[in-house]
């Protein structure tokens, strides 16, 4: 236990080295080229702006709005992608039936869905949720299919030898064995969700970190722009940490799984 704790501390310390060096270089660069400091403020100025936005509640309001949109859109994607992925991975006919459609829609970039989202849902939260859904469904779906279709055949043969029927084979062997891949897809999807929520908030809503960044650009406040970007990165890091924590808790049986 103590050894694992020391390993995590070393891992966390090493992970901070590059961000700290980047901040130092950013600060030095902004101060050396003072003429550009108006457009690219030093991190010290951005941190002061972050603190001011925290104190007056602006950052909290926009951050909560973005998080709720991300989690709502992600939950909708999970409700669709997880059952469909399990069925497509388990049943050959279902895979043949849906695979072509999936491969047609999957390469369409998220920005291409923006006009369609506005035409279908107007302005507000609904187009934002639609964009998040269209962005996050594919990594979850494909990871689920991959996890089911690439299960070690020895697991299935062993279960059949012990008399497992098709239902028990799926619930006791296939689904648990596919969980590592499913969690990986969810983790990737959560990161993609932040990209799409910012795109949606730039055009379709009046709250959220993306909206705050766009408003700051219009009034020429680059310190707020960078503060919003840092907030997105920090919140995304926190959600990724929660995803990794859930993976460690639910997949303790999976030896050798890389979770860090």
ZADO-1210 file (C-alpha; in nm, 4 decimals, padded with zeros to 6 digits):
<atoms>
<atom x="00.0000" y="00.0000" z="00.0000" code="UNK" pos="1"/>
<atom x="00.2773" y="00.2429" z="00.0961" code="UNK" pos="2"/>
<atom x="00.4729" y="00.1545" z="-00.2154" code="UNK" pos="3"/>
<atom x="00.1685" y="00.2180" z="-00.4351" code="UNK" pos="4"/>
<atom x="00.1125" y="00.5537" z="-00.2653" code="UNK" pos="5"/>
<atom x="00.4730" y="00.6596" z="-00.3257" code="UNK" pos="6"/>
<atom x="00.4428" y="00.5498" z="-00.6887" code="UNK" pos="7"/>
<atom x="00.1310" y="00.7682" z="-00.7349" code="UNK" pos="8"/>
<atom x="00.3064" y="01.0653" z="-00.5726" code="UNK" pos="9"/>
<atom x="00.6062" y="01.0279" z="-00.8062" code="UNK" pos="10"/>
<atom x="00.3713" y="00.9948" z="-01.1016" code="UNK" pos="11"/>
<atom x="00.1844" y="01.3136" z="-01.0002" code="UNK" pos="12"/>
<atom x="00.5095" y="01.5041" z="-00.9458" code="UNK" pos="13"/>
<atom x="00.6477" y="01.4056" z="-01.2846" code="UNK" pos="14"/>
<atom x="00.3200" y="01.5039" z="-01.4473" code="UNK" pos="15"/>
<atom x="00.3603" y="01.8589" z="-01.3128" code="UNK" pos="16"/>
<atom x="00.7105" y="01.9153" z="-01.4503" code="UNK" pos="17"/>
<atom x="00.6135" y="01.9966" z="-01.8090" code="UNK" pos="18"/>
<atom x="00.3155" y="02.2247" z="-01.7184" code="UNK" pos="19"/>
<atom x="00.5344" y="02.4222" z="-01.4751" code="UNK" pos="20"/>
<atom x="00.8110" y="02.4615" z="-01.7344" code="UNK" pos="21"/>
<atom x="00.5506" y="02.5691" z="-01.9898" code="UNK" pos="22"/>
<atom x="00.4131" y="02.8364" z="-01.7522" code="UNK" pos="23"/>
<atom x="00.7626" y="02.9664" z="-01.6820" code="UNK" pos="24"/>
<atom x="00.8398" y="02.9897" z="-02.0540" code="UNK" pos="25"/>
<atom x="00.5043" y="03.1574" z="-02.1176" code="UNK" pos="26"/>
<atom x="00.5623" y="03.4144" z="-01.8428" code="UNK" pos="27"/>
<atom x="00.9135" y="03.4922" z="-01.9649" code="UNK" pos="28"/>
<atom x="00.8051" y="03.5172" z="-02.3267" code="UNK" pos="29"/>
<atom x="00.5140" y="03.7513" z="-02.2503" code="UNK" pos="30"/>
<atom x="00.7400" y="03.9821" z="-02.0464" code="UNK" pos="31"/>
<atom x="01.0231" y="03.9855" z="-02.3000" code="UNK" pos="32"/>
<atom x="00.7918" y="04.0791" z="-02.5855" code="UNK" pos="33"/>
<atom x="00.5830" y="04.3399" z="-02.4055" code="UNK" pos="34"/>
<atom x="00.4320" y="04.4643" z="-02.7296" code="UNK" pos="35"/>
<atom x="00.2519" y="04.1316" z="-02.7656" code="UNK" pos="36"/>
<atom x="00.1536" y="04.1050" z="-02.3978" code="UNK" pos="37"/>
<atom x="-00.1776" y="04.2753" z="-02.4742" code="UNK" pos="38"/>
<atom x="-00.2823" y="03.9883" z="-02.7009" code="UNK" pos="39"/>
<atom x="-00.0960" y="03.7124" z="-02.5133" code="UNK" pos="40"/>
<atom x="-00.1034" y="03.8056" z="-02.1439" code="UNK" pos="41"/>
<atom x="00.1399" y="03.6378" z="-01.9015" code="UNK" pos="42"/>
<atom x="00.0038" y="03.3552" z="-01.6851" code="UNK" pos="43"/>
<atom x="00.0278" y="03.5779" z="-01.3764" code="UNK" pos="44"/>
<atom x="-00.2313" y="03.8115" z="-01.5325" code="UNK" pos="45"/>
<atom x="-00.4480" y="03.5175" z="-01.6376" code="UNK" pos="46"/>
<atom x="-00.4403" y="03.3765" z="-01.2841" code="UNK" pos="47"/>
<atom x="-00.5464" y="03.7150" z="-01.1422" code="UNK" pos="48"/>
<atom x="-00.8357" y="03.7170" z="-01.3892" code="UNK" pos="49"/>
<atom x="-00.9283" y="03.3618" z="-01.2910" code="UNK" pos="50"/>
<atom x="-00.9372" y="03.4627" z="-00.9258" code="UNK" pos="51"/>
<atom x="-01.1554" y="03.7653" z="-01.0040" code="UNK" pos="52"/>
<atom x="-01.3971" y="03.5509" z="-01.2071" code="UNK" pos="53"/>
<atom x="-01.4129" y="03.3017" z="-00.9212" code="UNK" pos="54"/>
<atom x="-01.4842" y="03.5699" z="-00.6630" code="UNK" pos="55"/>
<atom x="-01.7718" y="03.7286" z="-00.8535" code="UNK" pos="56"/>
<atom x="-01.9253" y="03.3903" z="-00.9435" code="UNK" pos="57"/>
<atom x="-01.8920" y="03.4286" z="-01.3201" code="UNK" pos="58"/>
<atom x="-01.6567" y="03.1341" z="-01.3650" code="UNK" pos="59"/>
<atom x="-01.8656" y="02.9104" z="-01.1403" code="UNK" pos="60"/>
<atom x="-02.1858" y="02.9868" z="-01.3330" code="UNK" pos="61"/>
<atom x="-02.0347" y="02.9165" z="-01.6749" code="UNK" pos="62"/>
<atom x="-01.8418" y="02.6101" z="-01.5574" code="UNK" pos="63"/>
<atom x="-02.1509" y="02.4489" z="-01.4036" code="UNK" pos="64"/>
<atom x="-02.3474" y="02.5126" z="-01.7243" code="UNK" pos="65"/>
<atom x="-02.0780" y="02.3463" z="-01.9355" code="UNK" pos="66"/>
<atom x="-02.0408" y="02.0476" z="-01.7007" code="UNK" pos="67"/>
<atom x="-02.4158" y="01.9857" z="-01.6984" code="UNK" pos="68"/>
<atom x="-02.4269" y="01.9936" z="-02.0781" code="UNK" pos="69"/>
<atom x="-02.1300" y="01.7589" z="-02.1078" code="UNK" pos="70"/>
<atom x="-02.2725" y="01.5082" z="-01.8610" code="UNK" pos="71"/>
<atom x="-02.6224" y="01.5242" z="-02.0142" code="UNK" pos="72"/>
<atom x="-02.4999" y="01.4760" z="-02.3710" code="UNK" pos="73"/>
<atom x="-02.2603" y="01.2036" z="-02.2600" code="UNK" pos="74"/>
<atom x="-02.5392" y="01.0187" z="-02.0757" code="UNK" pos="75"/>
<atom x="-02.7586" y="01.0270" z="-02.3875" code="UNK" pos="76"/>
<atom x="-02.4701" y="00.8888" z="-02.5950" code="UNK" pos="77"/>
<atom x="-02.4111" y="00.6134" z="-02.3412" code="UNK" pos="78"/>
<atom x="-02.7780" y="00.5113" z="-02.3472" code="UNK" pos="79"/>
<atom x="-02.7622" y="00.4682" z="-02.7238" code="UNK" pos="80"/>
<atom x="-02.4047" y="00.3507" z="-02.7830" code="UNK" pos="81"/>
<atom x="-02.3698" y="00.0909" z="-02.5084" code="UNK" pos="82"/>
<atom x="-02.6706" y="-00.1317" z="-02.5988" code="UNK" pos="83"/>
<atom x="-02.6089" y="-00.0928" z="-02.9715" code="UNK" pos="84"/>
<atom x="-02.2397" y="-00.1719" z="-02.9341" code="UNK" pos="85"/>
<atom x="-02.3087" y="-00.4814" z="-02.7246" code="UNK" pos="86"/>
<atom x="-02.5612" y="-00.6095" z="-02.9781" code="UNK" pos="87"/>
<atom x="-02.3363" y="-00.5353" z="-03.2771" code="UNK" pos="88"/>
<atom x="-02.0401" y="-00.6989" z="-03.1107" code="UNK" pos="89"/>
<atom x="-02.2335" y="-01.0085" z="-02.9998" code="UNK" pos="90"/>
<atom x="-02.4606" y="-01.0666" z="-03.2991" code="UNK" pos="91"/>
<atom x="-02.3162" y="-01.1003" z="-03.6485" code="UNK" pos="92"/>
<atom x="-02.6442" y="-01.0143" z="-03.8235" code="UNK" pos="93"/>
<atom x="-02.6830" y="-00.6958" z="-03.6183" code="UNK" pos="94"/>
<atom x="-02.3255" y="-00.5973" z="-03.7000" code="UNK" pos="95"/>
<atom x="-02.3837" y="-00.6463" z="-04.0720" code="UNK" pos="96"/>
<atom x="-02.7111" y="-00.4536" z="-04.0477" code="UNK" pos="97"/>
<atom x="-02.5751" y="-00.1411" z="-03.8724" code="UNK" pos="98"/>
<atom x="-02.2050" y="-00.1311" z="-03.9597" code="UNK" pos="99"/>
<atom x="-02.2408" y="00.0451" z="-04.2958" code="UNK" pos="100"/>
<atom x="-02.4569" y="00.3179" z="-04.1424" code="UNK" pos="101"/>
<atom x="-02.2089" y="00.3658" z="-03.8579" code="UNK" pos="102"/>
<atom x="-01.9157" y="00.3930" z="-04.0992" code="UNK" pos="103"/>
<atom x="-02.1023" y="00.6524" z="-04.3082" code="UNK" pos="104"/>
<atom x="-02.1868" y="00.8827" z="-04.0179" code="UNK" pos="105"/>
<atom x="-01.8709" y="00.8340" z="-03.8095" code="UNK" pos="106"/>
<atom x="-01.6246" y="01.0317" z="-04.0309" code="UNK" pos="107"/>
<atom x="-01.8489" y="01.3418" z="-04.0470" code="UNK" pos="108"/>
<atom x="-01.6695" y="01.6132" z="-03.8441" code="UNK" pos="109"/>
<atom x="-01.8485" y="01.7783" z="-03.5562" code="UNK" pos="110"/>
<atom x="-01.8450" y="02.1237" z="-03.7138" code="UNK" pos="111"/>
<atom x="-02.0406" y="01.9858" z="-04.0094" code="UNK" pos="112"/>
<atom x="-02.3290" y="01.9083" z="-03.7731" code="UNK" pos="113"/>
<atom x="-02.3539" y="02.2672" z="-03.6447" code="UNK" pos="114"/>
<atom x="-02.5865" y="02.4018" z="-03.9206" code="UNK" pos="115"/>
<atom x="-02.8026" y="02.0893" z="-03.9004" code="UNK" pos="116"/>
<atom x="-02.8248" y="02.1188" z="-03.5206" code="UNK" pos="117"/>
<atom x="-02.9395" y="02.4807" z="-03.5417" code="UNK" pos="118"/>
<atom x="-03.1897" y="02.4032" z="-03.8196" code="UNK" pos="119"/>
<atom x="-03.3331" y="02.1071" z="-03.6271" code="UNK" pos="120"/>
<atom x="-03.3338" y="02.2474" z="-03.2736" code="UNK" pos="121"/>
<atom x="-03.2899" y="02.6230" z="-03.2987" code="UNK" pos="122"/>
<atom x="-03.0913" y="02.8074" z="-03.0311" code="UNK" pos="123"/>
<atom x="-03.0468" y="02.6794" z="-02.6778" code="UNK" pos="124"/>
<atom x="-02.9426" y="02.3653" z="-02.4963" code="UNK" pos="125"/>
<atom x="-03.0947" y="02.1157" z="-02.7403" code="UNK" pos="126"/>
<atom x="-02.8513" y="02.1800" z="-03.0305" code="UNK" pos="127"/>
<atom x="-02.5637" y="02.1703" z="-02.7810" code="UNK" pos="128"/>
<atom x="-02.6767" y="01.8320" z="-02.6488" code="UNK" pos="129"/>
<atom x="-02.7197" y="01.7059" z="-03.0051" code="UNK" pos="130"/>
<atom x="-02.3641" y="01.8075" z="-03.0973" code="UNK" pos="131"/>
<atom x="-02.2216" y="01.6421" z="-02.7857" code="UNK" pos="132"/>
<atom x="-02.4227" y="01.3297" z="-02.8653" code="UNK" pos="133"/>
<atom x="-02.2944" y="01.3168" z="-03.2229" code="UNK" pos="134"/>
<atom x="-01.9382" y="01.3632" z="-03.1034" code="UNK" pos="135"/>
<atom x="-01.9299" y="01.1132" z="-02.8190" code="UNK" pos="136"/>
<atom x="-02.1404" y="00.8256" z="-02.9487" code="UNK" pos="137"/>
<atom x="-01.8724" y="00.6942" z="-03.1869" code="UNK" pos="138"/>
<atom x="-01.5798" y="00.6293" z="-02.9475" code="UNK" pos="139"/>
<atom x="-01.8162" y="00.4595" z="-02.7007" code="UNK" pos="140"/>
<atom x="-01.9863" y="00.2542" z="-02.9722" code="UNK" pos="141"/>
<atom x="-01.6689" y="00.1393" z="-03.1471" code="UNK" pos="142"/>
<atom x="-01.4888" y="00.0576" z="-02.8215" code="UNK" pos="143"/>
<atom x="-01.7858" y="-00.1475" z="-02.7056" code="UNK" pos="144"/>
<atom x="-01.7982" y="-00.3401" z="-03.0331" code="UNK" pos="145"/>
<atom x="-01.4235" y="-00.3990" z="-03.0196" code="UNK" pos="146"/>
<atom x="-01.4402" y="-00.5147" z="-02.6577" code="UNK" pos="147"/>
<atom x="-01.7122" y="-00.7709" z="-02.7289" code="UNK" pos="148"/>
<atom x="-01.5674" y="-00.9029" z="-03.0556" code="UNK" pos="149"/>
<atom x="-01.2131" y="-00.9436" z="-02.9202" code="UNK" pos="150"/>
<atom x="-01.2832" y="-01.1428" z="-02.6050" code="UNK" pos="151"/>
<atom x="-01.0426" y="-01.4291" z="-02.5419" code="UNK" pos="152"/>
<atom x="-01.2138" y="-01.7344" z="-02.6897" code="UNK" pos="153"/>
<atom x="-01.0833" y="-01.9498" z="-02.4061" code="UNK" pos="154"/>
<atom x="-01.3137" y="-01.7626" z="-02.1674" code="UNK" pos="155"/>
<atom x="-01.6151" y="-01.8498" z="-02.3807" code="UNK" pos="156"/>
<atom x="-01.5092" y="-02.2128" z="-02.4259" code="UNK" pos="157"/>
<atom x="-01.4559" y="-02.2511" z="-02.0517" code="UNK" pos="158"/>
<atom x="-01.8010" y="-02.1078" z="-01.9745" code="UNK" pos="159"/>
<atom x="-01.9687" y="-02.3319" z="-02.2330" code="UNK" pos="160"/>
<atom x="-01.7862" y="-02.6341" z="-02.0929" code="UNK" pos="161"/>
<atom x="-01.9276" y="-02.5542" z="-01.7487" code="UNK" pos="162"/>
<atom x="-02.2800" y="-02.5454" z="-01.8908" code="UNK" pos="163"/>
<atom x="-02.3436" y="-02.1716" z="-01.9271" code="UNK" pos="164"/>
<atom x="-02.6403" y="-02.0858" z="-02.1470" code="UNK" pos="165"/>
<atom x="-02.6380" y="-01.7941" z="-02.3899" code="UNK" pos="166"/>
<atom x="-02.7809" y="-01.5423" z="-02.1400" code="UNK" pos="167"/>
<atom x="-02.5362" y="-01.6307" z="-01.8621" code="UNK" pos="168"/>
<atom x="-02.2511" y="-01.6412" z="-02.1121" code="UNK" pos="169"/>
<atom x="-02.3266" y="-01.2825" z="-02.2118" code="UNK" pos="170"/>
<atom x="-02.3906" y="-01.1397" z="-01.8635" code="UNK" pos="171"/>
<atom x="-02.1201" y="-01.3310" z="-01.6729" code="UNK" pos="172"/>
<atom x="-01.8417" y="-01.3569" z="-01.9309" code="UNK" pos="173"/>
<atom x="-01.8819" y="-01.1339" z="-02.2361" code="UNK" pos="174"/>
<atom x="-01.9936" y="-00.8104" z="-02.0735" code="UNK" pos="175"/>
<atom x="-01.7398" y="-00.8169" z="-01.7860" code="UNK" pos="176"/>
<atom x="-01.4569" y="-00.9047" z="-02.0261" code="UNK" pos="177"/>
<atom x="-01.5549" y="-00.6142" z="-02.2531" code="UNK" pos="178"/>
<atom x="-01.5610" y="-00.3597" z="-01.9683" code="UNK" pos="179"/>
<atom x="-01.1974" y="-00.2452" z="-02.0057" code="UNK" pos="180"/>
<atom x="-01.2585" y="-00.1512" z="-02.3668" code="UNK" pos="181"/>
<atom x="-01.5938" y="00.0102" z="-02.2806" code="UNK" pos="182"/>
<atom x="-01.4353" y="00.2232" z="-02.0082" code="UNK" pos="183"/>
<atom x="-01.1615" y="00.3302" z="-02.2477" code="UNK" pos="184"/>
<atom x="-01.4225" y="00.4409" z="-02.5006" code="UNK" pos="185"/>
<atom x="-01.6092" y="00.6320" z="-02.2310" code="UNK" pos="186"/>
<atom x="-01.2902" y="00.8058" z="-02.1226" code="UNK" pos="187"/>
<atom x="-01.2143" y="00.9103" z="-02.4803" code="UNK" pos="188"/>
<atom x="-01.5762" y="01.0157" z="-02.5292" code="UNK" pos="189"/>
<atom x="-01.5666" y="01.2389" z="-02.2225" code="UNK" pos="190"/>
<atom x="-01.2682" y="01.4242" z="-02.3667" code="UNK" pos="191"/>
<atom x="-01.4400" y="01.4615" z="-02.7024" code="UNK" pos="192"/>
<atom x="-01.7526" y="01.5923" z="-02.5264" code="UNK" pos="193"/>
<atom x="-01.5594" y="01.8971" z="-02.4052" code="UNK" pos="194"/>
<atom x="-01.4529" y="01.9787" z="-02.7586" code="UNK" pos="195"/>
<atom x="-01.8100" y="01.9662" z="-02.8806" code="UNK" pos="196"/>
<atom x="-01.9600" y="02.1577" z="-02.5884" code="UNK" pos="197"/>
<atom x="-01.7235" y="02.4481" z="-02.6539" code="UNK" pos="198"/>
<atom x="-01.8172" y="02.4472" z="-03.0242" code="UNK" pos="199"/>
<atom x="-02.1862" y="02.4442" z="-02.9305" code="UNK" pos="200"/>
<atom x="-02.1489" y="02.7237" z="-02.6753" code="UNK" pos="201"/>
<atom x="-01.9713" y="02.9424" z="-02.9271" code="UNK" pos="202"/>
<atom x="-02.2821" y="02.9586" z="-03.1448" code="UNK" pos="203"/>
<atom x="-02.5958" y="02.8217" z="-02.9843" code="UNK" pos="204"/>
<atom x="-02.6237" y="02.9128" z="-02.6149" code="UNK" pos="205"/>
<atom x="-02.5776" y="03.2077" z="-02.3821" code="UNK" pos="206"/>
<atom x="-02.3987" y="03.0398" z="-02.0941" code="UNK" pos="207"/>
<atom x="-02.0973" y="02.8129" z="-02.0538" code="UNK" pos="208"/>
<atom x="-01.7210" y="02.8430" z="-02.0834" code="UNK" pos="209"/>
<atom x="-01.7335" y="02.8491" z="-02.4638" code="UNK" pos="210"/>
<atom x="-01.9774" y="03.1412" z="-02.4536" code="UNK" pos="211"/>
<atom x="-01.7562" y="03.3196" z="-02.1997" code="UNK" pos="212"/>
<atom x="-01.4538" y="03.2803" z="-02.4289" code="UNK" pos="213"/>
<atom x="-01.6453" y="03.4124" z="-02.7305" code="UNK" pos="214"/>
<atom x="-01.7739" y="03.7149" z="-02.5390" code="UNK" pos="215"/>
<atom x="-01.4224" y="03.7878" z="-02.4147" code="UNK" pos="216"/>
<atom x="-01.2907" y="03.7771" z="-02.7701" code="UNK" pos="217"/>
<atom x="-01.5508" y="04.0287" z="-02.8843" code="UNK" pos="218"/>
<atom x="-01.4544" y="04.2775" z="-02.6117" code="UNK" pos="219"/>
<atom x="-01.0805" y="04.2088" z="-02.6599" code="UNK" pos="220"/>
<atom x="-01.0139" y="04.0483" z="-02.3201" code="UNK" pos="221"/>
<atom x="-00.7496" y="03.7843" z="-02.3967" code="UNK" pos="222"/>
<atom x="-00.6931" y="03.7308" z="-02.0236" code="UNK" pos="223"/>
<atom x="-01.0507" y="03.6022" z="-01.9956" code="UNK" pos="224"/>
<atom x="-01.0049" y="03.3937" z="-02.3102" code="UNK" pos="225"/>
<atom x="-00.7016" y="03.2192" z="-02.1632" code="UNK" pos="226"/>
<atom x="-00.8712" y="03.1924" z="-01.8236" code="UNK" pos="227"/>
<atom x="-01.1629" y="03.0102" z="-01.9874" code="UNK" pos="228"/>
<atom x="-00.9252" y="02.7798" z="-02.1717" code="UNK" pos="229"/>
<atom x="-00.7449" y="02.6936" z="-01.8478" code="UNK" pos="230"/>
<atom x="-01.0786" y="02.6298" z="-01.6760" code="UNK" pos="231"/>
<atom x="-01.1779" y="02.3884" z="-01.9537" code="UNK" pos="232"/>
<atom x="-00.8470" y="02.2057" z="-01.9192" code="UNK" pos="233"/>
<atom x="-00.8705" y="02.1802" z="-01.5393" code="UNK" pos="234"/>
<atom x="-01.2309" y="02.0572" z="-01.5420" code="UNK" pos="235"/>
<atom x="-01.1492" y="01.8100" z="-01.8194" code="UNK" pos="236"/>
<atom x="-00.8553" y="01.6825" z="-01.6127" code="UNK" pos="237"/>
<atom x="-01.0848" y="01.6393" z="-01.3132" code="UNK" pos="238"/>
<atom x="-01.3414" y="01.4422" z="-01.5115" code="UNK" pos="239"/>
<atom x="-01.0664" y="01.2253" z="-01.6592" code="UNK" pos="240"/>
<atom x="-00.9405" y="01.1572" z="-01.3054" code="UNK" pos="241"/>
<atom x="-01.2912" y="01.0497" z="-01.2052" code="UNK" pos="242"/>
<atom x="-01.3037" y="00.8167" z="-01.5071" code="UNK" pos="243"/>
<atom x="-00.9685" y="00.6602" z="-01.4146" code="UNK" pos="244"/>
<atom x="-01.0805" y="00.6217" z="-01.0544" code="UNK" pos="245"/>
<atom x="-01.3958" y="00.4418" z="-01.1673" code="UNK" pos="246"/>
<atom x="-01.1873" y="00.2145" z="-01.3898" code="UNK" pos="247"/>
<atom x="-00.9599" y="00.1216" z="-01.1001" code="UNK" pos="248"/>
<atom x="-01.2569" y="00.0482" z="-00.8763" code="UNK" pos="249"/>
<atom x="-01.4628" y="-00.1591" z="-01.1189" code="UNK" pos="250"/>
<atom x="-01.1740" y="-00.3358" z="-01.2905" code="UNK" pos="251"/>
<atom x="-00.9611" y="-00.4460" z="-00.9974" code="UNK" pos="252"/>
<atom x="-00.9795" y="-00.8023" z="-01.1268" code="UNK" pos="253"/>
<atom x="-00.8103" y="-00.7035" z="-01.4542" code="UNK" pos="254"/>
<atom x="-00.4417" y="-00.7577" z="-01.3811" code="UNK" pos="255"/>
<atom x="-00.1976" y="-00.5711" z="-01.5945" code="UNK" pos="256"/>
<atom x="-00.4544" y="-00.3158" z="-01.7126" code="UNK" pos="257"/>
<atom x="-00.2977" y="00.0253" z="-01.7652" code="UNK" pos="258"/>
<atom x="-00.5094" y="00.2765" z="-01.5767" code="UNK" pos="259"/>
<atom x="-00.2696" y="00.5596" z="-01.5062" code="UNK" pos="260"/>
</atoms>
